[in-house]
Amino acid sequence: MVWQLDFWLLALLVVTAVVALQVRDLLAAVAVLTAYSFFMALLFAEMGAVDVALTEAALGAGVTGVLFVVAIFVTRRRSKD
């Protein structure tokens, strides 16, 4: 394993996790969480767990992101602010 690549992927994971917690817009939070899942899939693939990386990319970055976006657009606010 190349430790520099591991280090930078881990740094990107920490940054995207902090940004996902700090962002106020729900759609932006979904985009950042999708990026987090993609970086996690890259880290899994770099460590040699290609099957786990493929599952993470398909489910974490793909299906979950789409479901979150659909849920955001379907929900309605109770009050008109």
HTML snippet that shows the backbone in 3Dmol.js (N, CA, C, O; Angstrom):
<script src="https://3Dmol.org/build/3Dmol-min.js"></script>
<div id="view" style="width:600px;height:400px;position:relative"></div>
<script>
const pdb = `
ATOM      1  N   MET A   1       0.828  -1.190   0.000  1.00  0.00           N
ATOM      2  CA  MET A   1       0.000   0.000   0.000  1.00  0.00           C
ATOM      3  C   MET A   1       0.869   1.250   0.000  1.00  0.00           C
ATOM      4  O   MET A   1       1.947   1.279   0.594  1.00  0.00           O
ATOM      5  N   VAL A   2       0.393   2.245  -0.657  1.00  0.00           N
ATOM      6  CA  VAL A   2       1.078   3.522  -0.689  1.00  0.00           C
ATOM      7  C   VAL A   2       0.494   4.374   0.428  1.00  0.00           C
ATOM      8  O   VAL A   2      -0.687   4.720   0.400  1.00  0.00           O
ATOM      9  N   TRP A   3       1.314   4.709   1.402  1.00  0.00           N
ATOM     10  CA  TRP A   3       0.781   5.377   2.589  1.00  0.00           C
ATOM     11  C   TRP A   3       0.374   6.819   2.293  1.00  0.00           C
ATOM     12  O   TRP A   3      -0.490   7.364   2.980  1.00  0.00           O
ATOM     13  N   GLN A   4       0.977   7.443   1.289  1.00  0.00           N
ATOM     14  CA  GLN A   4       0.577   8.815   0.954  1.00  0.00           C
ATOM     15  C   GLN A   4      -0.856   8.859   0.417  1.00  0.00           C
ATOM     16  O   GLN A   4      -1.633   9.752   0.754  1.00  0.00           O
ATOM     17  N   LEU A   5      -1.185   7.883  -0.416  1.00  0.00           N
ATOM     18  CA  LEU A   5      -2.547   7.827  -0.944  1.00  0.00           C
ATOM     19  C   LEU A   5      -3.545   7.544   0.174  1.00  0.00           C
ATOM     20  O   LEU A   5      -4.620   8.141   0.214  1.00  0.00           O
ATOM     21  N   ASP A   6      -3.194   6.646   1.072  1.00  0.00           N
ATOM     22  CA  ASP A   6      -4.051   6.374   2.229  1.00  0.00           C
ATOM     23  C   ASP A   6      -4.248   7.621   3.079  1.00  0.00           C
ATOM     24  O   ASP A   6      -5.355   7.905   3.534  1.00  0.00           O
ATOM     25  N   PHE A   7      -3.173   8.357   3.286  1.00  0.00           N
ATOM     26  CA  PHE A   7      -3.250   9.570   4.102  1.00  0.00           C
ATOM     27  C   PHE A   7      -4.179  10.602   3.476  1.00  0.00           C
ATOM     28  O   PHE A   7      -5.022  11.174   4.168  1.00  0.00           O
ATOM     29  N   TRP A   8      -4.036  10.849   2.172  1.00  0.00           N
ATOM     30  CA  TRP A   8      -4.851  11.870   1.522  1.00  0.00           C
ATOM     31  C   TRP A   8      -6.308  11.438   1.396  1.00  0.00           C
ATOM     32  O   TRP A   8      -7.208  12.274   1.485  1.00  0.00           O
ATOM     33  N   LEU A   9      -6.551  10.151   1.191  1.00  0.00           N
ATOM     34  CA  LEU A   9      -7.937   9.688   1.176  1.00  0.00           C
ATOM     35  C   LEU A   9      -8.573   9.820   2.557  1.00  0.00           C
ATOM     36  O   LEU A   9      -9.740  10.196   2.672  1.00  0.00           O
ATOM     37  N   LEU A  10      -7.810   9.514   3.601  1.00  0.00           N
ATOM     38  CA  LEU A  10      -8.321   9.684   4.956  1.00  0.00           C
ATOM     39  C   LEU A  10      -8.562  11.161   5.270  1.00  0.00           C
ATOM     40  O   LEU A  10      -9.550  11.502   5.921  1.00  0.00           O
ATOM     41  N   ALA A  11      -7.672  12.032   4.815  1.00  0.00           N
ATOM     42  CA  ALA A  11      -7.866  13.472   5.027  1.00  0.00           C
ATOM     43  C   ALA A  11      -9.125  13.957   4.306  1.00  0.00           C
ATOM     44  O   ALA A  11      -9.883  14.759   4.852  1.00  0.00           O
ATOM     45  N   LEU A  12      -9.348  13.472   3.077  1.00  0.00           N
ATOM     46  CA  LEU A  12     -10.560  13.846   2.351  1.00  0.00           C
ATOM     47  C   LEU A  12     -11.810  13.318   3.056  1.00  0.00           C
ATOM     48  O   LEU A  12     -12.843  13.986   3.073  1.00  0.00           O
ATOM     49  N   LEU A  13     -11.718  12.134   3.632  1.00  0.00           N
ATOM     50  CA  LEU A  13     -12.850  11.590   4.379  1.00  0.00           C
ATOM     51  C   LEU A  13     -13.189  12.452   5.586  1.00  0.00           C
ATOM     52  O   LEU A  13     -14.361  12.722   5.848  1.00  0.00           O
ATOM     53  N   VAL A  14     -12.180  12.879   6.314  1.00  0.00           N
ATOM     54  CA  VAL A  14     -12.414  13.720   7.494  1.00  0.00           C
ATOM     55  C   VAL A  14     -12.999  15.067   7.080  1.00  0.00           C
ATOM     56  O   VAL A  14     -13.927  15.564   7.718  1.00  0.00           O
ATOM     57  N   VAL A  15     -12.464  15.655   6.022  1.00  0.00           N
ATOM     58  CA  VAL A  15     -12.957  16.960   5.557  1.00  0.00           C
ATOM     59  C   VAL A  15     -14.402  16.858   5.090  1.00  0.00           C
ATOM     60  O   VAL A  15     -15.225  17.703   5.442  1.00  0.00           O
ATOM     61  N   THR A  16     -14.722  15.831   4.298  1.00  0.00           N
ATOM     62  CA  THR A  16     -16.107  15.708   3.824  1.00  0.00           C
ATOM     63  C   THR A  16     -17.073  15.400   4.964  1.00  0.00           C
ATOM     64  O   THR A  16     -18.222  15.839   4.930  1.00  0.00           O
ATOM     65  N   ALA A  17     -16.628  14.655   5.968  1.00  0.00           N
ATOM     66  CA  ALA A  17     -17.500  14.389   7.113  1.00  0.00           C
ATOM     67  C   ALA A  17     -17.789  15.667   7.894  1.00  0.00           C
ATOM     68  O   ALA A  17     -18.927  15.900   8.303  1.00  0.00           O
ATOM     69  N   VAL A  18     -16.775  16.490   8.100  1.00  0.00           N
ATOM     70  CA  VAL A  18     -16.972  17.750   8.829  1.00  0.00           C
ATOM     71  C   VAL A  18     -17.843  18.706   8.022  1.00  0.00           C
ATOM     72  O   VAL A  18     -18.717  19.371   8.577  1.00  0.00           O
ATOM     73  N   VAL A  19     -17.609  18.776   6.719  1.00  0.00           N
ATOM     74  CA  VAL A  19     -18.419  19.652   5.870  1.00  0.00           C
ATOM     75  C   VAL A  19     -19.874  19.176   5.857  1.00  0.00           C
ATOM     76  O   VAL A  19     -20.786  20.003   5.887  1.00  0.00           O
ATOM     77  N   ALA A  20     -20.105  17.884   5.813  1.00  0.00           N
ATOM     78  CA  ALA A  20     -21.479  17.363   5.828  1.00  0.00           C
ATOM     79  C   ALA A  20     -22.195  17.713   7.125  1.00  0.00           C
ATOM     80  O   ALA A  20     -23.406  17.933   7.122  1.00  0.00           O
ATOM     81  N   LEU A  21     -21.470  17.766   8.217  1.00  0.00           N
ATOM     82  CA  LEU A  21     -22.084  18.150   9.487  1.00  0.00           C
ATOM     83  C   LEU A  21     -22.340  19.645   9.585  1.00  0.00           C
ATOM     84  O   LEU A  21     -23.271  20.062  10.273  1.00  0.00           O
ATOM     85  N   GLN A  22     -21.542  20.456   8.917  1.00  0.00           N
ATOM     86  CA  GLN A  22     -21.642  21.904   9.052  1.00  0.00           C
ATOM     87  C   GLN A  22     -22.559  22.569   8.029  1.00  0.00           C
ATOM     88  O   GLN A  22     -23.047  23.672   8.275  1.00  0.00           O
ATOM     89  N   VAL A  23     -22.801  21.934   6.905  1.00  0.00           N
ATOM     90  CA  VAL A  23     -23.589  22.566   5.849  1.00  0.00           C
ATOM     91  C   VAL A  23     -25.061  22.635   6.266  1.00  0.00           C
ATOM     92  O   VAL A  23     -25.571  21.721   6.913  1.00  0.00           O
ATOM     93  N   ARG A  24     -25.733  23.718   5.892  1.00  0.00           N
ATOM     94  CA  ARG A  24     -27.111  23.939   6.318  1.00  0.00           C
ATOM     95  C   ARG A  24     -28.138  23.491   5.280  1.00  0.00           C
ATOM     96  O   ARG A  24     -29.281  23.203   5.636  1.00  0.00           O
ATOM     97  N   ASP A  25     -27.762  23.426   4.029  1.00  0.00           N
ATOM     98  CA  ASP A  25     -28.674  23.027   2.961  1.00  0.00           C
ATOM     99  C   ASP A  25     -28.724  21.503   2.866  1.00  0.00           C
ATOM    100  O   ASP A  25     -27.681  20.851   2.816  1.00  0.00           O
ATOM    101  N   LEU A  26     -29.914  20.940   2.841  1.00  0.00           N
ATOM    102  CA  LEU A  26     -30.046  19.482   2.824  1.00  0.00           C
ATOM    103  C   LEU A  26     -29.532  18.867   1.528  1.00  0.00           C
ATOM    104  O   LEU A  26     -28.915  17.802   1.551  1.00  0.00           O
ATOM    105  N   LEU A  27     -29.778  19.517   0.414  1.00  0.00           N
ATOM    106  CA  LEU A  27     -29.313  18.990  -0.857  1.00  0.00           C
ATOM    107  C   LEU A  27     -27.793  18.999  -0.936  1.00  0.00           C
ATOM    108  O   LEU A  27     -27.193  18.070  -1.476  1.00  0.00           O
ATOM    109  N   ALA A  28     -27.173  20.034  -0.407  1.00  0.00           N
ATOM    110  CA  ALA A  28     -25.705  20.082  -0.356  1.00  0.00           C
ATOM    111  C   ALA A  28     -25.162  19.010   0.584  1.00  0.00           C
ATOM    112  O   ALA A  28     -24.112  18.425   0.317  1.00  0.00           O
ATOM    113  N   ALA A  29     -25.864  18.754   1.672  1.00  0.00           N
ATOM    114  CA  ALA A  29     -25.433  17.705   2.600  1.00  0.00           C
ATOM    115  C   ALA A  29     -25.485  16.337   1.939  1.00  0.00           C
ATOM    116  O   ALA A  29     -24.610  15.502   2.171  1.00  0.00           O
ATOM    117  N   VAL A  30     -26.497  16.102   1.123  1.00  0.00           N
ATOM    118  CA  VAL A  30     -26.584  14.830   0.399  1.00  0.00           C
ATOM    119  C   VAL A  30     -25.435  14.708  -0.590  1.00  0.00           C
ATOM    120  O   VAL A  30     -24.850  13.635  -0.731  1.00  0.00           O
ATOM    121  N   ALA A  31     -25.109  15.796  -1.275  1.00  0.00           N
ATOM    122  CA  ALA A  31     -23.998  15.768  -2.226  1.00  0.00           C
ATOM    123  C   ALA A  31     -22.672  15.485  -1.519  1.00  0.00           C
ATOM    124  O   ALA A  31     -21.846  14.731  -2.031  1.00  0.00           O
ATOM    125  N   VAL A  32     -22.468  16.080  -0.355  1.00  0.00           N
ATOM    126  CA  VAL A  32     -21.230  15.859   0.386  1.00  0.00           C
ATOM    127  C   VAL A  32     -21.175  14.435   0.938  1.00  0.00           C
ATOM    128  O   VAL A  32     -20.110  13.817   0.941  1.00  0.00           O
ATOM    129  N   LEU A  33     -22.292  13.917   1.396  1.00  0.00           N
ATOM    130  CA  LEU A  33     -22.317  12.536   1.880  1.00  0.00           C
ATOM    131  C   LEU A  33     -22.090  11.536   0.747  1.00  0.00           C
ATOM    132  O   LEU A  33     -21.495  10.480   0.962  1.00  0.00           O
ATOM    133  N   THR A  34     -22.556  11.861  -0.448  1.00  0.00           N
ATOM    134  CA  THR A  34     -22.281  11.023  -1.608  1.00  0.00           C
ATOM    135  C   THR A  34     -20.794  11.051  -1.940  1.00  0.00           C
ATOM    136  O   THR A  34     -20.212  10.020  -2.278  1.00  0.00           O
ATOM    137  N   ALA A  35     -20.180  12.226  -1.844  1.00  0.00           N
ATOM    138  CA  ALA A  35     -18.735  12.326  -2.057  1.00  0.00           C
ATOM    139  C   ALA A  35     -17.976  11.545  -0.990  1.00  0.00           C
ATOM    140  O   ALA A  35     -16.973  10.896  -1.290  1.00  0.00           O
ATOM    141  N   TYR A  36     -18.449  11.603   0.255  1.00  0.00           N
ATOM    142  CA  TYR A  36     -17.837  10.830   1.325  1.00  0.00           C
ATOM    143  C   TYR A  36     -17.872   9.335   1.009  1.00  0.00           C
ATOM    144  O   TYR A  36     -16.883   8.627   1.199  1.00  0.00           O
ATOM    145  N   SER A  37     -19.006   8.871   0.531  1.00  0.00           N
ATOM    146  CA  SER A  37     -19.140   7.462   0.200  1.00  0.00           C
ATOM    147  C   SER A  37     -18.230   7.075  -0.962  1.00  0.00           C
ATOM    148  O   SER A  37     -17.672   5.978  -0.976  1.00  0.00           O
ATOM    149  N   PHE A  38     -18.080   7.969  -1.931  1.00  0.00           N
ATOM    150  CA  PHE A  38     -17.185   7.699  -3.048  1.00  0.00           C
ATOM    151  C   PHE A  38     -15.729   7.619  -2.592  1.00  0.00           C
ATOM    152  O   PHE A  38     -14.996   6.728  -3.022  1.00  0.00           O
ATOM    153  N   PHE A  39     -15.307   8.534  -1.731  1.00  0.00           N
ATOM    154  CA  PHE A  39     -13.938   8.482  -1.207  1.00  0.00           C
ATOM    155  C   PHE A  39     -13.714   7.236  -0.366  1.00  0.00           C
ATOM    156  O   PHE A  39     -12.623   6.664  -0.376  1.00  0.00           O
ATOM    157  N   MET A  40     -14.741   6.813   0.361  1.00  0.00           N
ATOM    158  CA  MET A  40     -14.631   5.585   1.139  1.00  0.00           C
ATOM    159  C   MET A  40     -14.482   4.381   0.219  1.00  0.00           C
ATOM    160  O   MET A  40     -13.722   3.461   0.521  1.00  0.00           O
ATOM    161  N   ALA A  41     -15.203   4.377  -0.903  1.00  0.00           N
ATOM    162  CA  ALA A  41     -15.062   3.297  -1.878  1.00  0.00           C
ATOM    163  C   ALA A  41     -13.656   3.287  -2.473  1.00  0.00           C
ATOM    164  O   ALA A  41     -13.084   2.220  -2.693  1.00  0.00           O
ATOM    165  N   LEU A  42     -13.099   4.461  -2.733  1.00  0.00           N
ATOM    166  CA  LEU A  42     -11.718   4.532  -3.226  1.00  0.00           C
ATOM    167  C   LEU A  42     -10.733   3.978  -2.204  1.00  0.00           C
ATOM    168  O   LEU A  42      -9.782   3.285  -2.565  1.00  0.00           O
ATOM    169  N   LEU A  43     -10.958   4.280  -0.938  1.00  0.00           N
ATOM    170  CA  LEU A  43     -10.078   3.770   0.108  1.00  0.00           C
ATOM    171  C   LEU A  43     -10.186   2.255   0.225  1.00  0.00           C
ATOM    172  O   LEU A  43      -9.173   1.574   0.380  1.00  0.00           O
ATOM    173  N   PHE A  44     -11.392   1.726   0.153  1.00  0.00           N
ATOM    174  CA  PHE A  44     -11.566   0.274   0.179  1.00  0.00           C
ATOM    175  C   PHE A  44     -10.869  -0.386  -1.002  1.00  0.00           C
ATOM    176  O   PHE A  44     -10.213  -1.414  -0.841  1.00  0.00           O
ATOM    177  N   ALA A  45     -11.007   0.198  -2.189  1.00  0.00           N
ATOM    178  CA  ALA A  45     -10.376  -0.373  -3.383  1.00  0.00           C
ATOM    179  C   ALA A  45      -8.855  -0.315  -3.276  1.00  0.00           C
ATOM    180  O   ALA A  45      -8.167  -1.238  -3.712  1.00  0.00           O
ATOM    181  N   GLU A  46      -8.333   0.753  -2.705  1.00  0.00           N
ATOM    182  CA  GLU A  46      -6.881   0.879  -2.561  1.00  0.00           C
ATOM    183  C   GLU A  46      -6.346  -0.128  -1.554  1.00  0.00           C
ATOM    184  O   GLU A  46      -5.207  -0.578  -1.675  1.00  0.00           O
ATOM    185  N   MET A  47      -7.153  -0.485  -0.563  1.00  0.00           N
ATOM    186  CA  MET A  47      -6.727  -1.463   0.435  1.00  0.00           C
ATOM    187  C   MET A  47      -6.872  -2.895  -0.059  1.00  0.00           C
ATOM    188  O   MET A  47      -6.418  -3.825   0.607  1.00  0.00           O
ATOM    189  N   GLY A  48      -7.497  -3.084  -1.213  1.00  0.00           N
ATOM    190  CA  GLY A  48      -7.600  -4.414  -1.784  1.00  0.00           C
ATOM    191  C   GLY A  48      -8.950  -5.068  -1.624  1.00  0.00           C
ATOM    192  O   GLY A  48      -9.143  -6.191  -2.090  1.00  0.00           O
ATOM    193  N   ALA A  49      -9.884  -4.410  -0.987  1.00  0.00           N
ATOM    194  CA  ALA A  49     -11.230  -4.965  -0.810  1.00  0.00           C
ATOM    195  C   ALA A  49     -12.125  -4.458  -1.934  1.00  0.00           C
ATOM    196  O   ALA A  49     -12.985  -3.602  -1.724  1.00  0.00           O
ATOM    197  N   VAL A  50     -11.909  -4.998  -3.126  1.00  0.00           N
ATOM    198  CA  VAL A  50     -12.599  -4.490  -4.302  1.00  0.00           C
ATOM    199  C   VAL A  50     -14.092  -4.783  -4.244  1.00  0.00           C
ATOM    200  O   VAL A  50     -14.891  -3.964  -4.698  1.00  0.00           O
ATOM    201  N   ASP A  51     -14.489  -5.927  -3.698  1.00  0.00           N
ATOM    202  CA  ASP A  51     -15.908  -6.247  -3.599  1.00  0.00           C
ATOM    203  C   ASP A  51     -16.636  -5.292  -2.647  1.00  0.00           C
ATOM    204  O   ASP A  51     -17.764  -4.881  -2.918  1.00  0.00           O
ATOM    205  N   VAL A  52     -16.001  -4.951  -1.560  1.00  0.00           N
ATOM    206  CA  VAL A  52     -16.591  -3.993  -0.620  1.00  0.00           C
ATOM    207  C   VAL A  52     -16.636  -2.601  -1.250  1.00  0.00           C
ATOM    208  O   VAL A  52     -17.601  -1.861  -1.056  1.00  0.00           O
ATOM    209  N   ALA A  53     -15.599  -2.248  -2.001  1.00  0.00           N
ATOM    210  CA  ALA A  53     -15.562  -0.948  -2.669  1.00  0.00           C
ATOM    211  C   ALA A  53     -16.678  -0.826  -3.703  1.00  0.00           C
ATOM    212  O   ALA A  53     -17.306   0.226  -3.821  1.00  0.00           O
ATOM    213  N   LEU A  54     -16.922  -1.892  -4.444  1.00  0.00           N
ATOM    214  CA  LEU A  54     -17.991  -1.869  -5.441  1.00  0.00           C
ATOM    215  C   LEU A  54     -19.355  -1.739  -4.779  1.00  0.00           C
ATOM    216  O   LEU A  54     -20.220  -1.011  -5.266  1.00  0.00           O
ATOM    217  N   THR A  55     -19.545  -2.440  -3.677  1.00  0.00           N
ATOM    218  CA  THR A  55     -20.802  -2.339  -2.948  1.00  0.00           C
ATOM    219  C   THR A  55     -20.989  -0.948  -2.358  1.00  0.00           C
ATOM    220  O   THR A  55     -22.089  -0.396  -2.397  1.00  0.00           O
ATOM    221  N   GLU A  56     -19.927  -0.384  -1.818  1.00  0.00           N
ATOM    222  CA  GLU A  56     -20.000   0.968  -1.247  1.00  0.00           C
ATOM    223  C   GLU A  56     -20.300   1.998  -2.326  1.00  0.00           C
ATOM    224  O   GLU A  56     -21.097   2.911  -2.109  1.00  0.00           O
ATOM    225  N   ALA A  57     -19.675   1.861  -3.477  1.00  0.00           N
ATOM    226  CA  ALA A  57     -19.915   2.810  -4.556  1.00  0.00           C
ATOM    227  C   ALA A  57     -21.338   2.690  -5.087  1.00  0.00           C
ATOM    228  O   ALA A  57     -21.989   3.699  -5.358  1.00  0.00           O
ATOM    229  N   ALA A  58     -21.823   1.457  -5.238  1.00  0.00           N
ATOM    230  CA  ALA A  58     -23.163   1.266  -5.794  1.00  0.00           C
ATOM    231  C   ALA A  58     -24.254   1.670  -4.816  1.00  0.00           C
ATOM    232  O   ALA A  58     -25.195   2.373  -5.185  1.00  0.00           O
ATOM    233  N   LEU A  59     -24.130   1.231  -3.578  1.00  0.00           N
ATOM    234  CA  LEU A  59     -25.177   1.516  -2.601  1.00  0.00           C
ATOM    235  C   LEU A  59     -24.997   2.869  -1.921  1.00  0.00           C
ATOM    236  O   LEU A  59     -25.943   3.650  -1.821  1.00  0.00           O
ATOM    237  N   GLY A  60     -23.786   3.142  -1.455  1.00  0.00           N
ATOM    238  CA  GLY A  60     -23.557   4.372  -0.701  1.00  0.00           C
ATOM    239  C   GLY A  60     -23.608   5.619  -1.560  1.00  0.00           C
ATOM    240  O   GLY A  60     -24.275   6.590  -1.205  1.00  0.00           O
ATOM    241  N   ALA A  61     -22.912   5.602  -2.685  1.00  0.00           N
ATOM    242  CA  ALA A  61     -22.868   6.790  -3.528  1.00  0.00           C
ATOM    243  C   ALA A  61     -24.023   6.834  -4.509  1.00  0.00           C
ATOM    244  O   ALA A  61     -24.453   7.917  -4.908  1.00  0.00           O
ATOM    245  N   GLY A  62     -24.531   5.679  -4.902  1.00  0.00           N
ATOM    246  CA  GLY A  62     -25.573   5.659  -5.916  1.00  0.00           C
ATOM    247  C   GLY A  62     -26.974   5.659  -5.358  1.00  0.00           C
ATOM    248  O   GLY A  62     -27.673   6.671  -5.410  1.00  0.00           O
ATOM    249  N   VAL A  63     -27.384   4.532  -4.826  1.00  0.00           N
ATOM    250  CA  VAL A  63     -28.775   4.339  -4.420  1.00  0.00           C
ATOM    251  C   VAL A  63     -29.155   5.244  -3.252  1.00  0.00           C
ATOM    252  O   VAL A  63     -30.218   5.866  -3.271  1.00  0.00           O
ATOM    253  N   THR A  64     -28.306   5.322  -2.249  1.00  0.00           N
ATOM    254  CA  THR A  64     -28.628   6.138  -1.080  1.00  0.00           C
ATOM    255  C   THR A  64     -28.732   7.617  -1.434  1.00  0.00           C
ATOM    256  O   THR A  64     -29.618   8.315  -0.940  1.00  0.00           O
ATOM    257  N   GLY A  65     -27.838   8.093  -2.279  1.00  0.00           N
ATOM    258  CA  GLY A  65     -27.907   9.491  -2.710  1.00  0.00           C
ATOM    259  C   GLY A  65     -29.190   9.801  -3.453  1.00  0.00           C
ATOM    260  O   GLY A  65     -29.805  10.843  -3.228  1.00  0.00           O
ATOM    261  N   VAL A  66     -29.596   8.906  -4.336  1.00  0.00           N
ATOM    262  CA  VAL A  66     -30.840   9.107  -5.082  1.00  0.00           C
ATOM    263  C   VAL A  66     -32.039   9.070  -4.144  1.00  0.00           C
ATOM    264  O   VAL A  66     -32.944   9.894  -4.271  1.00  0.00           O
ATOM    265  N   LEU A  67     -32.059   8.134  -3.210  1.00  0.00           N
ATOM    266  CA  LEU A  67     -33.176   8.057  -2.257  1.00  0.00           C
ATOM    267  C   LEU A  67     -33.259   9.304  -1.375  1.00  0.00           C
ATOM    268  O   LEU A  67     -34.354   9.793  -1.100  1.00  0.00           O
ATOM    269  N   PHE A  68     -32.115   9.819  -0.933  1.00  0.00           N
ATOM    270  CA  PHE A  68     -32.121  11.047  -0.131  1.00  0.00           C
ATOM    271  C   PHE A  68     -32.650  12.234  -0.928  1.00  0.00           C
ATOM    272  O   PHE A  68     -33.433  13.028  -0.406  1.00  0.00           O
ATOM    273  N   VAL A  69     -32.234  12.364  -2.176  1.00  0.00           N
ATOM    274  CA  VAL A  69     -32.699  13.484  -3.006  1.00  0.00           C
ATOM    275  C   VAL A  69     -34.199  13.373  -3.248  1.00  0.00           C
ATOM    276  O   VAL A  69     -34.908  14.377  -3.177  1.00  0.00           O
ATOM    277  N   VAL A  70     -34.692  12.173  -3.533  1.00  0.00           N
ATOM    278  CA  VAL A  70     -36.135  11.978  -3.724  1.00  0.00           C
ATOM    279  C   VAL A  70     -36.884  12.306  -2.437  1.00  0.00           C
ATOM    280  O   VAL A  70     -37.933  12.949  -2.484  1.00  0.00           O
ATOM    281  N   ALA A  71     -36.366  11.879  -1.300  1.00  0.00           N
ATOM    282  CA  ALA A  71     -37.026  12.165  -0.020  1.00  0.00           C
ATOM    283  C   ALA A  71     -37.061  13.665   0.263  1.00  0.00           C
ATOM    284  O   ALA A  71     -38.038  14.165   0.821  1.00  0.00           O
ATOM    285  N   ILE A  72     -36.017  14.379  -0.112  1.00  0.00           N
ATOM    286  CA  ILE A  72     -36.001  15.835   0.110  1.00  0.00           C
ATOM    287  C   ILE A  72     -37.056  16.515  -0.749  1.00  0.00           C
ATOM    288  O   ILE A  72     -37.745  17.422  -0.281  1.00  0.00           O
ATOM    289  N   PHE A  73     -37.191  16.087  -2.001  1.00  0.00           N
ATOM    290  CA  PHE A  73     -38.151  16.740  -2.887  1.00  0.00           C
ATOM    291  C   PHE A  73     -39.597  16.333  -2.611  1.00  0.00           C
ATOM    292  O   PHE A  73     -40.518  17.068  -2.968  1.00  0.00           O
ATOM    293  N   VAL A  74     -39.811  15.189  -1.990  1.00  0.00           N
ATOM    294  CA  VAL A  74     -41.175  14.741  -1.711  1.00  0.00           C
ATOM    295  C   VAL A  74     -41.719  15.344  -0.429  1.00  0.00           C
ATOM    296  O   VAL A  74     -42.919  15.603  -0.339  1.00  0.00           O
ATOM    297  N   THR A  75     -40.870  15.576   0.567  1.00  0.00           N
ATOM    298  CA  THR A  75     -41.356  16.110   1.837  1.00  0.00           C
ATOM    299  C   THR A  75     -41.803  17.564   1.695  1.00  0.00           C
ATOM    300  O   THR A  75     -41.264  18.326   0.892  1.00  0.00           O
ATOM    301  N   ARG A  76     -42.779  17.916   2.477  1.00  0.00           N
ATOM    302  CA  ARG A  76     -43.317  19.280   2.453  1.00  0.00           C
ATOM    303  C   ARG A  76     -43.185  19.871   3.849  1.00  0.00           C
ATOM    304  O   ARG A  76     -43.175  19.151   4.847  1.00  0.00           O
ATOM    305  N   ARG A  77     -43.085  21.185   3.899  1.00  0.00           N
ATOM    306  CA  ARG A  77     -43.022  21.870   5.183  1.00  0.00           C
ATOM    307  C   ARG A  77     -44.425  22.014   5.749  1.00  0.00           C
ATOM    308  O   ARG A  77     -45.395  22.134   5.001  1.00  0.00           O
ATOM    309  N   ARG A  78     -44.530  22.002   7.065  1.00  0.00           N
ATOM    310  CA  ARG A  78     -45.840  22.164   7.700  1.00  0.00           C
ATOM    311  C   ARG A  78     -46.346  23.596   7.628  1.00  0.00           C
ATOM    312  O   ARG A  78     -47.531  23.841   7.401  1.00  0.00           O
ATOM    313  N   SER A  79     -45.431  24.535   7.825  1.00  0.00           N
ATOM    314  CA  SER A  79     -45.842  25.939   7.818  1.00  0.00           C
ATOM    315  C   SER A  79     -45.219  26.655   6.635  1.00  0.00           C
ATOM    316  O   SER A  79     -44.187  26.240   6.109  1.00  0.00           O
ATOM    317  N   LYS A  80     -45.858  27.724   6.232  1.00  0.00           N
ATOM    318  CA  LYS A  80     -45.335  28.525   5.130  1.00  0.00           C
ATOM    319  C   LYS A  80     -44.453  29.624   5.708  1.00  0.00           C
ATOM    320  O   LYS A  80     -44.947  30.672   6.124  1.00  0.00           O
ATOM    321  N   ASP A  81     -43.141  29.378   5.731  1.00  0.00           N
ATOM    322  CA  ASP A  81     -42.219  30.383   6.272  1.00  0.00           C
ATOM    323  C   ASP A  81     -41.722  31.301   5.206  1.00  0.00           C
ATOM    324  O   ASP A  81     -40.937  32.206   5.488  1.00  0.00           O
TER     325      ASP A  81
END
`;
const viewer = $3Dmol.createViewer("view");
viewer.addModel(pdb, "pdb");
viewer.setStyle({}, {cartoon: {color: "spectrum"}});
viewer.zoomTo();
viewer.render();
</script>
